[in-house]
Structures are given as C-alpha cells and as structure tokens.
Amino acid sequence: MNIGFYMIIFQFTRSIGADTGWEKYHFYIFLATTWLINSLVQAFFMPNAEEFSELIRTGGLDFALLKPIDTQFLISFRRIDWSALSNFFVGLALLFWAVYRLMTDPVNPMTFSLLAAFLYVFYIGCGALIMYSLMICLSATSVWLGRNQTLYNFWFYITNFSRYPMEIYQRSWGWSLWGLFTFAIPVLVVVNVPARILARPLDPRAWWEVPLAVYALFATVISLAASRWIFKKSLGAYRSASS
C-alpha cells in the first residue's frame, strides 16, 4: 500500500519538498530503509519487549533473574518473530530496485560506493539499536505502571515520525518536533542517516550531513546507555512474586 501511495504522489511532484533531493528513487531507498529497520525491530525486539512486560506483571521475571546470564540479554533475545521478517525482504527488493534505477539513470547516474554500502549497513544496525533502546525503556515502565497495554500504540506513534525525511519538520512549528525527535528521542536519525548515505539526495553532500552521521553514532551509544540504566532501575524496583 505504501509504495502504491508514493507512486501516485510522484506522478504529481518531482520530489518530497523543494530542494531536498528526495526524488522518486532516492525516496524509495528511504522507504526501503524504513522497512528494513522496522522489520528487524519487530522480529527480534518487539515480541521480547512485550513478553518482558508480561513477565513483570505475572512475576515470571523471577525465573529470568535466577539464571546465570545477563538478564537484559536474556530478556532481549528470548524469541524471534520470523513472520515479521517478510517486510525485510520486501524492503531489500525495493532497495535493490531503487539503487539499480539510480545507477542506470541516463542523465545523472549514481556511482556505487563500497564505503557508502558499508556505512549504510552499519547505520541500519545503529538505527535498530536506537529503536531497541526505546523498546526496552517502554517495556521497563511496566514495573511502575503495571500492565502496559499502550506499548504497541506508543511505539507506532513514535516511529511514525521516523518514516519521513527530516526536512518536512523544518518549517514553522515543525521545528519543535524536529528538535524533540532528533535530540530527546532520536528517532529521526534512525532512517534519515543510512538512507542519506546510500541515496545521496543532495550531491554534493550538504555540510551538515557528516555531523549528522557522527551524531547518530553518539545517539546510539547514549540510547543504549540510557536503556541499560532504566532497565537496571526497573529491576531494582521490581518486587518478586514470592515476596
């Protein structure tokens, strides 16, 4: 449905926003990147985050705490939802198709770069880790809030902001959203950074793209550290079912 919607959009406009460089196939790389990251998170982290909330509510976390392995690691990788990876392969197909169309463009063909491909994969991982950190923080709140039924709702509400180029927020009151979701909850860098590295919507690159990539790495480290701290705090506040 998404790809069909944007096919219609690009029949009436050349790019998403003026002077952004997000033309049809550049934006398809952005869209594919969104699918890749979200499918990884939903396959590996979402089911475990939901189960973590249930373990807290039911007291099943007691058994995880008794095992001789790091509790966060155990909680994070208990289950894999293989069905969620279907979107990963759809995104991969869209990615290859968009890159091929850009490389075979008769007017301005894109030059393939091994460095860009490596950095793209690296920042896909960074984006998934930022989303993982957000998931752990959300699920850990079950210790204080009890049954956290809004996990899915809040997750999709937040990730909706990451599904579009950050330029669309750089107008009027949208700057407040740009600041919030770039620095406080850094979901805007999750897709924007890897997609920019590979698609190169602005050629030559804008001066701020390199600092943005460096910041994304910093945001990944800080997000992981913050999620670890919140996870530890939640374990400290957890009361065993037997107590």
N, C-alpha and C positions, 0 to 999 in steps of 0.2 A: 504493500500500500504506500509506504513512504517513497519508494523510488518512482512509482507512478505519479504521485503528487508532485514531486520535483521535476519530473519530465514535463508536466503541464506548466509548471512555473517557468521553466526555461524556454518555453515557446513564446513567452511574452517579455522576457527580460534576458539580458546577456549575462548578468552577474548578480550575486546576492549583495546588494549595497553598491553604491558608487565608489569607484577607485579602490575597492577592496581586493580585487584579483580573484575572487571566488566565482570563477566562471563555471560552466556546466561540469566538465570533467574534474576540475580542481575540487569542486564541491562534492562530487561523487566520492572522491578519496576521503574527504571529511566525513561523509555519511558512512562509508565503509569502516573507517576508523572507529566511529561511534559503535557500530555493530560489533566489531571485534572486541573492544574493551568491555562493553556491557555483557556480551555473551560469556566472556571469561569470568566476570564477577558473578553473574547469575549461575554459572555452572559450578564454580569452586567455592564461592564465599557466601552467597545468599542462603542456600539451604543450611549451611552450618551456623550462620548468624541467627536464623530463625530457630534452629534447634538449641542454640545457646540460651535464647530467651526462654524456651520451654524447660530446659534443664534447671534454670534458675527458679522458675515458677514452681516446678514439681519437686525440687530437691534432688533431682538426678545428678546435679553437678557434684555431689558428694563423691560419687564413684570416679569422676574425672580427676578430682583433687587428690585422690589416693594413689593414682598411677604415677610411676617413676619417670615422668616425661613432662616437659613444659606444658602447662595447662592451656595456654593460649594456642600453642602449636597444635595440640591435640584437638581442641575445640574447632580450630580453623580448617582442619583437613579431615574431618570425620567422614564426610560424604561428598560425592560428586554427582551433580545432576547432568548426566550425559545428554539428555534431550535438549538442554539449553545451548549446547554447542552447535546445534543446527544453524543458528544465526551466524556463528563464527565462520562457517564455510560459505554461507551466502555472502557475508561481508568480504571474505577473501576473494571470491569470484568477482564481486563488484570492484574491488581494489585492483585486481589484475587487469580487468577490462578498462577501467579508467586510466591506469598508467599506460596501457597499450595505446589508447586513443590519443593521449597527450604526446607520447613518443613518436607517433606516426602523423602528427599534425603537419599538414603541408606548409603552413605559414610560419609557425614558431614551435618546432618540435622540442619536447623536453629531453634533456640529456640525463640518462640514467647514471646515478652515482652510488657506488658501493657504500661509501661513508653515510650518505643520506639513508640508504636502506638499513644499515646497521643501527643508526641513531633512531630511525623510525621504530624498529623492533624494541630497542632499549626503552624509548619513551612510551611505547604501548605498555611495557611492564611497569613503568613508573605510574602511568595513569591507572592501571589496575590496582596497584598498591595504595594509591590515594583513595580510590573507591573502597578498597578493603578496609582501610583505616576508618572511613566513615561508617561502614557497616558494623565494625566492632564497637565503635562508640555508641551507635544507635542500639545495638542489642544489649550492651552492658547496662544501659539505663533501666533494664528490667529489674535490676537489683533494688532500685529505689522506687520505680513506678509500678512494679507488679507486672501483670500481663501486658505486654507491649504489642497491641494489635495494630498499631499505626506504622509498624516498621516498613512494610511494603509501600504504603501510601506516601510516607515521608521520603522514602528512597526514590520513588519515581518523581515526586515533586521536585526534589533537589536535582536529580540527574537531567530533568527536562532543560535546565539552564545550560547544561554542558553540550547539548545537541546542536547548538548553533554557533557560528563564528562569533568571537567576542566583539567584533566591530559593531554588531547590531545593538549592543548595550551602551555604546559610546556616544550617546545622544541624550541631552536634557536630563531627566530624572533617571534614565537608564544607567548613568554613571554610578549611582549608588549601588545598583545591582552588580555592576562590573566590579566595583571595589569589594563588595561583600563576597562574591563568588570567585574572586581572584586571590584575595589575601586572607580573609577569615575562614571561608570554606572553599578551598582552591579547586573547585570542580571545573572552572573554565579552562584551566591549563591541561586538564586530563586529555581532551581530544584536540584542542587547538594546537598544542605544541607538536605532537607527532604528525598531525595532518599537514601543518605548515612545512615541516622539514622535508616531507616527501613531495607534496604537491607544488610547493614554491608558488603560491598565488601571486606574490609580489617578486618580480625579477627585474633588477637586482633586489635582494632582500632588504627590508626596512631595517633601520639601525637598531630598533628595539627588539628584533626577533631573537638575537643571540642572548641578550639579558633575560628575555622571557624564558628561553630554554634553560638557562642557568637557574633561574628562579624556580622552574618546575622541578628540578632536581632537589633544590633546597626544600620546596614544599613537600616533596615525597618523604624526605628524612624527617621533617617536623611532624608530618601527619602520622607517620609510623610511631614516632616517639610519643606523640600525644595519645594515640590509641592504646599504646602499651601502658601509659600512665593511668588512663581511665580504666583499662581492663584490670590493672592491679588494684586500683581503688575499689572497683566493684567487687573483686574477690575479698578485699578487706572488710567490706560492708555486708558481704553475704553471710547469712545465718543458716547453718546446716539444718536439714530436715529433722535430724535426730536430736537437735538441741532444744 
